[in-house]
Amino acid sequence: MNAPLRAAPLLLGENHDGMALLTLNRPDVRNSLSEALIAALTETLRNIAEDRAIRVVILGANGPGFCAGHDMKEMTARRSDPDRGRAYFKQLMDACSTMMQTIVHLPKPVIASVQGAASAAGCQLVASCDLAIASSAAKFATPGVNIRLFCSTPMVALSRNVSRKHAMEMLLTGDLISAEEAQRIGLVNRVVAPGAERDEALKLAGQIASKSALTVKIGKEAFYRQLDLSLADAYRYASDVMVENMLARDAAEGIGAFIDKRTPNWEDR
């Protein structure tokens, strides 16, 4: 008797020298964000937040596309609900927003490794990551306007990465932009040859992983918090962060190593 077939996991994970490699694994549907995939990614990121062995996260995807956004077939199936899907759509949007914010609030940097097209919530996912490496074959879009469903939630992350006019052009036209254009407007950091994006992300992650995890955590949190403050409040907040950071053991070690011209020994405290 043949063994029953088991569904492949929606999210793959491996640990590579303190770097967590997460891979979206719905290649047959361009890694669209089903309810289950959103839940799996959120739970995995929350577990990583508590794992002291992991210092950096790389988020990639299998197949030709990075992420096509929400799973429209899954969403459309709920239009037959008594409320035409209102409660489900609200639950799904809230879950997706929570997942995106989990990336931002994660005390470790997250690097997107983009091998193919990232559209709608897939583009939002790239924008939510702290850094992004893209293949020259990758493309980006917020095309909801083309199907009468404006990309309102992707707009939140997109508008916090690129200038207003560039964000509005993407949102209002729905056009795909190239990886090079995405780099020019600040959506991605680097563009590399197809197939080289993961290695480049690993190289960047390794560089970050060599730093004090405590210092990186402090810096990432401060970066996002100060963005929402006025200039004066941002300086007051950043000054307080600098004082607390200066009192940390790793800061004393790092400064001492700099003065003594030696390699620092981080203790992440």
VOBA-1610 file (N, C-alpha, C; in pm, whole numbers, padded with zeros to 5 digits, always signed):
BEGIN
Met+00084-00120+00000Met+00000+00000+00000Met+00088+00125+00000Asn+00056+00218-00087Asn+00135+00339-00093Asn+00108+00430+00026Ala+00214+00494+00074Ala+00198+00589+00184Ala+00125+00712+00134Pro+00042+00774+00220Pro-00030+00894+00176Pro+00067+01008+00148Leu+00033+01089+00049Leu+00118+01202+00015Leu+00105+01310+00122Arg+00215+01369+00156Arg+00216+01477+00255Arg+00243+01610+00185Ala+00166+01708+00226Ala+00185+01840+00166Ala+00320+01897+00208Ala+00386+01965+00115Ala+00514+02028+00147Ala+00490+02144+00243Pro+00583+02168+00335Pro+00566+02281+00427Pro+00561+02413+00351Leu+00478+02504+00400Leu+00461+02633+00334Leu+00582+02723+00352Leu+00654+02700+00462Leu+00770+02783+00494Leu+00885+02692+00534Leu+00996+02704+00462Leu+01114+02624+00493Leu+01210+02707+00578Gly+01286+02641+00664Gly+01380+02713+00748Gly+01506+02634+00773Glu+01617+02704+00778Glu+01745+02644+00814Glu+01832+02748+00883Asn+01922+02699+00965Asn+02013+02788+01037Asn+02152+02775+00978His+02210+02887+00941His+02341+02886+00876His+02434+02980+00953Asp+02508+02925+01048Asp+02605+03004+01126Asp+02542+03128+01189Gly+02430+03108+01258Gly+02364+03219+01326Gly+02272+03300+01238Met+02257+03258+01112Met+02166+03327+01021Met+02050+03233+00987Ala+01929+03278+01012Ala+01811+03198+00980Ala+01770+03225+00836Leu+01764+03119+00755Leu+01721+03130+00616Leu+01578+03079+00606Leu+01483+03168+00584Leu+01343+03132+00569Leu+01306+03141+00422Thr+01233+03040+00374Thr+01199+03034+00231Thr+01050+03011+00213Leu+00983+03107+00148Leu+00843+03088+00113Leu+00835+02971+00015Asn+00742+02879+00040Asn+00743+02755-00037Asn+00606+02719-00093Arg+00550+02813-00170Arg+00428+02786-00247Arg+00457+02825-00393Pro+00558+02764-00454Pro+00602+02808-00586Pro+00495+02795-00694Asp+00403+02700-00677Asp+00300+02679-00779Asp+00201+02794-00787Val+00192+02874-00680Val+00103+02991-00680Val+00185+03118-00652Arg+00308+03117-00698Arg+00398+03233-00685Arg+00409+03282-00540Asn+00404+03184-00448Asn+00422+03214-00304Asn+00323+03317-00252Ser+00200+03309-00303Ser+00096+03400-00254Ser+00073+03375-00105Leu+00035+03481-00035Leu+00025+03477+00110Leu-00111+03424+00153Ser-00119+03293+00166Ser-00240+03232+00219Ser-00248+03260+00369Glu-00364+03236+00425Glu-00381+03255+00569Glu-00282+03168+00647Ala-00260+03046+00600Ala-00169+02954+00669Ala-00024+02999+00659Leu+00015+03052+00543Leu+00153+03098+00526Leu+00179+03221+00613Ile+00083+03311+00620Ile+00098+03428+00707Ile+00116+03385+00852Ala+00035+03288+00895Ala+00045+03239+01033Ala+00179+03172+01058Ala+00226+03093+00961Ala+00353+03023+00977Ala+00469+03119+00986Leu+00469+03222+00903Leu+00577+03320+00904Leu+00576+03402+01033Thr+00458+03440+01079Thr+00447+03515+01204Thr+00499+03434+01321Glu+00456+03309+01330Glu+00499+03224+01442Glu+00650+03200+01438Thr+00704+03176+01319Thr+00847+03151+01306Thr+00928+03273+01347Leu+00886+03390+01306Leu+00957+03513+01342Leu+00952+03537+01492Arg+00838+03509+01554Arg+00828+03526+01699Arg+00921+03430+01773Asn+00934+03309+01722Asn+01028+03214+01783Asn+01172+03261+01764Ile+01203+03314+01648Ile+01338+03364+01621Ile+01373+03480+01714Ala+01274+03561+01747Ala+01298+03675+01835Ala+01356+03631+01970Glu+01319+03511+02013Glu+01364+03460+02144Glu+01488+03371+02133Asp+01533+03345+02011Asp+01646+03253+01989Asp+01777+03331+01983Arg+01856+03323+02089Arg+01980+03400+02097Arg+02084+03354+01995Ala+02067+03233+01943Ala+02165+03181+01847Ala+02149+03244+01709Ile+02032+03299+01681Ile+02006+03360+01550Ile+02027+03510+01560Arg+02108+03563+01469Arg+02145+03704+01473Arg+02090+03784+01356Val+02064+03716+01245Val+02012+03782+01124Val+01916+03685+01055Val+01815+03738+00987Val+01719+03657+00913Val+01727+03693+00765Ile+01728+03591+00679Ile+01718+03611+00535Ile+01587+03550+00489Leu+01506+03628+00418Leu+01376+03580+00370Leu+01381+03568+00218Gly+01370+03446+00170Gly+01371+03420+00026Gly+01247+03344-00016Ala+01249+03291-00138Ala+01133+03222-00190Ala+01175+03121-00295Asn+01097+03014-00309Asn+01120+02913-00412Asn+01037+02945-00536Gly+01086+02900-00650Gly+01010+02916-00773Gly+01042+03045-00847Pro+00967+03073-00954Pro+00997+03189-01038Pro+00957+03323-00978Gly+00862+03323-00885Gly+00816+03448-00827Gly+00849+03457-00679Phe+00879+03577-00632Phe+00906+03595-00489Phe+00777+03586-00410Cys+00680+03670-00443Cys+00550+03664-00375Cys+00450+03746-00456Ala+00338+03684-00489Ala+00236+03749-00572Ala+00131+03823-00490Gly+00154+03837-00360Gly+00056+03905-00276Gly-00040+03807-00212His-00158+03854-00177His-00256+03767-00112His-00308+03660-00207Asp-00353+03550-00150Asp-00410+03440-00227Asp-00553+03477-00264Met-00573+03528-00384Met-00703+03578-00425Met-00809+03469-00435Lys-00768+03347-00470Lys-00866+03238-00476Lys-00917+03207-00337Glu-00827+03206-00239Glu-00866+03180-00102Glu-00962+03288-00053Met-00932+03414-00086Met-01017+03524-00042Met-01153+03522-00112Thr-01151+03499-00243Thr-01275+03500-00319Thr-01372+03392-00272Ala-01320+03279-00225Ala-01405+03169-00177Ala-01492+03211-00060Arg-01449+03316+00012Arg-01525+03358+00131Arg-01635+03459+00098Arg-01649+03495-00029Arg-01757+03586-00066Arg-01894+03521-00048Ser-01896+03389-00034Ser-02022+03320-00013Ser-02064+03318+00134Asp-01979+03372+00222Asp-02015+03382+00363Asp-02138+03472+00377Pro-02217+03455+00485Pro-02336+03540+00504Pro-02306+03690+00500Asp-02186+03730+00546Asp-02150+03873+00546Asp-02067+03911+00424Arg-02069+03824+00321Arg-01993+03842+00196Arg-01842+03842+00219Gly-01800+03789+00333Gly-01658+03776+00361Gly-01600+03887+00446Arg-01682+03982+00489Arg-01631+04098+00563Arg-01547+04057+00685Ala-01599+03969+00769Ala-01527+03930+00891Ala-01397+03859+00857Tyr-01402+03774+00755Tyr-01280+03702+00715Tyr-01177+03798+00657Phe-01220+03888+00571Phe-01126+03983+00512Phe-01060+04068+00620Lys-01138+04111+00719Lys-01082+04190+00829Lys-00980+04109+00908Gln-01014+03985+00937Gln-00922+03897+01011Gln-00793+03875+00932Leu-00805+03854+00803Leu-00688+03828+00719Leu-00599+03952+00708Met-00660+04069+00687Met-00580+04191+00677Met-00510+04222+00809Asp-00579+04199+00920Asp-00518+04221+01051Asp-00401+04125+01072Ala-00419+03998+01032Ala-00312+03900+01048Ala-00191+03935+00963Cys-00216+03981+00841Cys-00106+04019+00752Cys-00034+04142+00806Ser-00110+04239+00855Ser-00049+04359+00912Ser+00036+04325+01034Thr-00013+04232+01114Thr+00064+04188+01231Thr+00194+04122+01188Met+00188+04041+01084Met+00308+03974+01034Met+00411+04075+00984Met+00365+04175+00908Met+00457+04277+00857Met+00521+04354+00973Gln+00443+04385+01075Gln+00497+04457+01190Gln+00590+04370+01273Thr+00567+04239+01271Thr+00657+04148+01341Thr+00796+04154+01281Ile+00804+04171+01149Ile+00934+04187+01084Ile+01002+04315+01132Val+00926+04424+01133Val+00982+04554+01173Val+01025+04552+01320His+00946+04488+01406His+00976+04488+01549His+01071+04376+01592Leu+01105+04287+01499Leu+01198+04180+01533Leu+01332+04241+01576Pro+01389+04196+01688Pro+01515+04256+01735Pro+01638+04213+01657Lys+01617+04158+01539Lys+01725+04115+01451Lys+01694+04164+01309Pro+01794+04204+01234Pro+01769+04250+01096Pro+01713+04140+01007Val+01625+04178+00916Val+01567+04086+00819Val+01604+04134+00680Ile+01665+04046+00601Ile+01709+04079+00465Ile+01623+04001+00366Ala+01556+04070+00275Ala+01481+04002+00169Ala+01577+03964+00057Ser+01566+03840+00011Ser+01644+03791-00102Ser+01544+03764-00215Val+01537+03856-00310Val+01427+03857-00407Val+01475+03806-00542Gln+01424+03691-00582Gln+01468+03629-00706Gln+01374+03653-00823Gly+01249+03694-00793Gly+01150+03712-00899Gly+01054+03823-00864Ala+00938+03822-00927Ala+00843+03931-00909Ala+00786+03935-00767Ala+00775+04057-00715Ala+00714+04081-00584Ala+00604+04185-00606Ser+00480+04143-00594Ser+00371+04235-00624Ser+00273+04243-00509Ala+00204+04356-00500Ala+00102+04380-00397Ala+00161+04352-00258Ala+00100+04259-00182Ala+00152+04230-00049Ala+00291+04168-00055Gly+00331+04116-00171Gly+00468+04068-00188Gly+00566+04182-00192Cys+00528+04291-00257Cys+00609+04413-00257Cys+00611+04472-00116Gln+00498+04467-00048Gln+00489+04510+00092Gln+00585+04431+00179Leu+00595+04302+00154Leu+00684+04216+00232Leu+00830+04260+00215Val+00870+04290+00092Val+01006+04338+00066Val+01028+04472+00137Ala+00930+04561+00127Ala+00942+04693+00189Ala+00947+04684+00340Ser+00885+04582+00397Ser+00883+04566+00543Ser+01016+04514+00596Cys+01093+04445+00513Cys+01224+04396+00556Cys+01320+04514+00572Asp+01419+04496+00656Asp+01514+04604+00684Asp+01606+04631+00566Leu+01640+04527+00493Leu+01729+04537+00378Leu+01676+04445+00269Ala+01717+04469+00145Ala+01672+04383+00037Ala+01779+04372-00071Ile+01805+04246-00111Ile+01893+04216-00224Ile+01805+04159-00335Ala+01817+04213-00455Ala+01731+04168-00564Ala+01811+04118-00683Ser+01762+04012-00743Ser+01813+03967-00872Ser+01775+04071-00976Ser+01857+04083-01078Ser+01824+04176-01187Ser+01699+04129-01263Ala+01657+04004-01238Ala+01536+03952-01301Ala+01411+03985-01219Ala+01428+04036-01098Ala+01315+04068-01012Ala+01241+04192-01061Lys+01112+04197-01032Lys+01031+04314-01063Lys+00938+04340-00945Phe+00889+04463-00937Phe+00811+04504-00822Phe+00689+04584-00869Ala+00577+04563-00801Ala+00455+04636-00839Ala+00355+04636-00724Thr+00271+04738-00724Thr+00152+04740-00637Thr+00033+04756-00732Pro-00011+04645-00794Pro-00103+04652-00908Pro-00251+04646-00873Gly-00284+04660-00745Gly-00424+04645-00707Gly-00519+04736-00782Val-00474+04856-00817Val-00559+04952-00888Val-00611+04892-01019Asn-00538+04799-01076Asn-00579+04739-01204Asn-00698+04645-01189Ile-00722+04595-01069Ile-00837+04506-01047Ile-00938+04571-00951Arg-00930+04703-00938Arg-01022+04781-00855Arg-01008+04748-00706Leu-00888+04708-00665Leu-00861+04683-00523Leu-00730+04753-00489Phe-00741+04880-00451Phe-00622+04962-00427Phe-00533+04897-00322Cys-00402+04903-00344Cys-00305+04840-00252Cys-00285+04927-00128Ser-00387+04935-00046Ser-00384+05025+00070Ser-00290+04977+00179Thr-00290+04847+00210Thr-00195+04800+00312Thr-00052+04794+00259Pro-00027+04749+00136Pro+00109+04761+00082Pro+00159+04906+00081Met+00067+05000+00064Met+00103+05142+00062Met+00173+05185+00190Val+00135+05126+00304Val+00193+05166+00433Val+00344+05140+00434Ala+00384+05019+00396Ala+00527+04986+00394Ala+00599+05057+00281Leu+00536+05061+00163Leu+00599+05124+00046Leu+00629+05271+00073Ser+00533+05343+00129Ser+00550+05487+00151Ser+00650+05519+00260Arg+00688+05418+00337Arg+00791+05436+00439Arg+00929+05395+00389Asn+00937+05358+00261Asn+01064+05319+00200Asn+01108+05413+00090Val+01013+05462+00012Val+01046+05545-00103Val+00976+05679-00090Ser+01013+05774-00174Ser+00952+05907-00165Ser+00804+05900-00203Arg+00729+06002-00162Arg+00585+06003-00185Arg+00549+05993-00332Lys+00618+06066-00417Lys+00582+06066-00558Lys+00613+05933-00625His+00723+05869-00587His+00752+05737-00641His+00650+05635-00592Ala+00614+05643-00464Ala+00513+05551-00409Ala+00379+05571-00479Met+00340+05698-00497Met+00211+05725-00560Met+00209+05677-00705Glu+00319+05691-00775Glu+00322+05644-00914Glu+00303+05493-00920Met+00371+05420-00831Met+00353+05275-00829Met+00210+05238-00793Leu+00152+05307-00696Leu+00018+05276-00650Leu-00090+05312-00752Leu-00071+05423-00822Leu-00173+05472-00914Leu-00167+05408-01053Thr-00048+05364-01094Thr-00036+05300-01226Thr-00042+05148-01218Gly+00008+05092-01107Gly+00014+04947-01095Gly+00122+04884-01180Asp+00206+04967-01243Asp+00308+04916-01335Asp+00419+04841-01260Leu+00473+04740-01328Leu+00593+04673-01279Leu+00713+04763-01297Ile+00800+04767-01198Ile+00926+04838-01215Ile+01041+04738-01205Ser+01151+04768-01267Ser+01266+04679-01269Ser+01339+04681-01136Ala+01426+04584-01117Ala+01509+04581-00996Ala+01598+04704-00989Glu+01649+04747-01104Glu+01735+04865-01107Glu+01659+04991-01065Glu+01534+05002-01112Glu+01452+05116-01072Glu+01417+05108-00923Ala+01391+04987-00876Ala+01362+04968-00734Ala+01481+05010-00648Gln+01601+04982-00697Gln+01721+05027-00625Gln+01732+05179-00631Arg+01704+05236-00745Arg+01717+05381-00761Arg+01625+05458-00666Ile+01506+05406-00644Ile+01410+05478-00560Ile+01417+05435-00413Gly+01506+05338-00383Gly+01529+05303-00244Gly+01451+05185-00191Leu+01386+05109-00278Leu+01310+04993-00233Leu+01401+04874-00204Val+01511+04862-00278Val+01609+04756-00253Val+01748+04819-00241Asn+01838+04746-00175Asn+01973+04797-00153Asn+02068+04767-00267Arg+02062+04644-00317Arg+02158+04600-00419Arg+02088+04515-00523Val+02140+04520-00644Val+02092+04435-00753Val+02209+04351-00801Val+02185+04221-00813Val+02291+04129-00853Val+02242+04041-00967Ala+02334+03966-01025Ala+02298+03876-01134Ala+02199+03770-01086Pro+02109+03725-01175Pro+02014+03621-01137Pro+02085+03499-01078Gly+02034+03452-00965Gly+02092+03338-00897Gly+02195+03373-00793Ala+02238+03499-00791Ala+02341+03541-00696Ala+02282+03612-00574Glu+02148+03632-00573Glu+02087+03712-00467Glu+02101+03647-00328Arg+02090+03515-00321Arg+02102+03450-00190Arg+02243+03461-00136Asp+02343+03437-00221Asp+02482+03447-00176Asp+02515+03589-00132Glu+02462+03687-00204Glu+02487+03826-00166Glu+02418+03859-00032Ala+02297+03803-00014Ala+02226+03824+00112Ala+02302+03756+00227Leu+02356+03638+00203Leu+02435+03569+00305Leu+02561+03647+00340Lys+02623+03705+00239Lys+02744+03785+00261Lys+02711+03906+00349Leu+02602+03975+00316Leu+02561+04091+00395Leu+02520+04049+00535Ala+02447+03939+00544Ala+02403+03890+00675Ala+02522+03852+00762Gly+02622+03790+00701Gly+02742+03753+00776Gly+02815+03874+00831Gln+02817+03980+00753Gln+02880+04104+00799Gln+02806+04160+00920Ile+02673+04159+00914Ile+02593+04209+01025Ile+02603+04118+01147Ala+02605+03986+01122Ala+02610+03888+01232Ala+02739+03900+01312Ser+02843+03958+01253Ser+02970+03972+01324Ser+02967+04086+01426Lys+02861+04166+01421Lys+02850+04278+01515Lys+02789+04231+01647Ser+02791+04317+01746Ser+02725+04289+01873Ser+02574+04281+01850Ala+02513+04168+01888Ala+02369+04151+01870Ala+02291+04253+01952Leu+02342+04286+02070Leu+02276+04385+02154Leu+02275+04521+02085Thr+02388+04561+02029Thr+02398+04690+01963Thr+02307+04697+01840Val+02302+04589+01763Val+02215+04584+01646Val+02068+04594+01688Lys+02032+04524+01794Lys+01895+04529+01846Lys+01858+04671+01888Ile+01947+04735+01963Ile+01922+04873+02007Ile+01907+04966+01886Gly+01996+04950+01790Gly+01995+05037+01673Gly+01872+05019+01587Lys+01829+04895+01564Lys+01712+04871+01480Lys+01587+04931+01544Glu+01569+04906+01673Glu+01452+04961+01742Glu+01452+05113+01737Ala+01568+05173+01764Ala+01577+05319+01765Ala+01552+05377+01627Phe+01600+05311+01523Phe+01582+05360+01386Phe+01434+05380+01355Tyr+01353+05277+01382Tyr+01211+05285+01349Tyr+01134+05378+01442Arg+01171+05382+01568Arg+01099+05468+01661Arg+01121+05616+01631Gln+01242+05654+01598Gln+01269+05796+01576Gln+01205+05849+01449Leu+01174+05761+01354Leu+01112+05806+01230Leu+00976+05870+01252Asp+00907+05827+01357Asp+00772+05876+01383Asp+00770+05999+01474Leu+00887+06049+01511Leu+00896+06162+01603Leu+00931+06291+01529Ser+00902+06404+01592Ser+00948+06531+01539Ser+01100+06535+01548Leu+01162+06630+01479Leu+01308+06639+01479Leu+01362+06654+01621Ala+01304+06745+01698Ala+01352+06768+01835Ala+01332+06645+01922Asp+01214+06583+01912Asp+01186+06464+01992Asp+01275+06347+01950Ala+01304+06338+01819Ala+01390+06231+01770Ala+01530+06244+01829Tyr+01582+06369+01835Tyr+01715+06389+01894Tyr+01715+06361+02043Arg+01608+06400+02114Arg+01601+06371+02257Arg+01599+06220+02281Tyr+01516+06151+02203Tyr+01506+06005+02217Tyr+01639+05938+02182Ala+01700+05979+02070Ala+01825+05917+02026Ala+01938+05944+02126Ser+01938+06061+02187Ser+02039+06092+02288Ser+02027+05999+02409Asp+01903+05974+02451Asp+01880+05881+02563Asp+01926+05740+02527Val+01897+05700+02403Val+01941+05567+02357Val+02093+05558+02358Met+02160+05664+02312Met+02307+05665+02310Met+02365+05650+02451Val+02303+05718+02548Val+02352+05710+02686Val+02341+05567+02738Glu+02221+05505+02719Glu+02202+05368+02767Glu+02295+05271+02693Asn+02311+05293+02564Asn+02400+05208+02485Asn+02545+05220+02534Met+02585+05342+02568Met+02721+05367+02614Met+02751+05289+02742Leu+02648+05265+02823Leu+02666+05195+02951Leu+02669+05043+02935Ala+02638+04993+02816Ala+02637+04849+02793Ala+02779+04794+02790Arg+02794+04671+02829Arg+02926+04606+02832Arg+02988+04600+02694Asp+02907+04569+02592Asp+02961+04557+02456Asp+03013+04691+02404Ala+02951+04802+02444Ala+03001+04932+02401Ala+03138+04959+02462Ala+03151+04926+02592Ala+03281+04944+02657Ala+03388+04857+02591Glu+03350+04734+02556Glu+03443+04643+02489Glu+03479+04692+02350Gly+03378+04738+02275Gly+03403+04785+02140Gly+03494+04907+02136Ile+03468+05001+02225Ile+03551+05122+02230Ile+03692+05087+02276Gly+03700+04997+02375Gly+03831+04955+02423Gly+03911+04885+02315Ala+03844+04800+02239Ala+03911+04728+02131Ala+03959+04825+02023Phe+03877+04927+01995Phe+03915+05029+01896Phe+04040+05103+01942Ile+04043+05143+02069Ile+04157+05217+02122Ile+04281+05128+02125Asp+04261+05001+02164Asp+04376+04909+02177Asp+04414+04843+02045Lys+04336+04870+01939Lys+04362+04813+01806Lys+04362+04660+01812Arg+04255+04604+01870Arg+04241+04459+01879Arg+04099+04419+01837Thr+04075+04290+01817Thr+03944+04241+01780Thr+03854+04237+01904Pro+03734+04292+01898Pro+03646+04292+02016Pro+03589+04153+02044Asn+03554+04130+02168Asn+03493+04004+02211Asn+03352+04036+02260Trp+03251+04015+02175Trp+03115+04052+02209Trp+03052+03951+02306Glu+02977+04003+02400Glu+02901+03920+02494Glu+02751+03945+02481Asp+02714+04036+02391Asp+02573+04069+02365Asp+02502+04116+02492Arg+02573+04196+02570Arg+02511+04255+02689Arg+02577+04391+02719
//
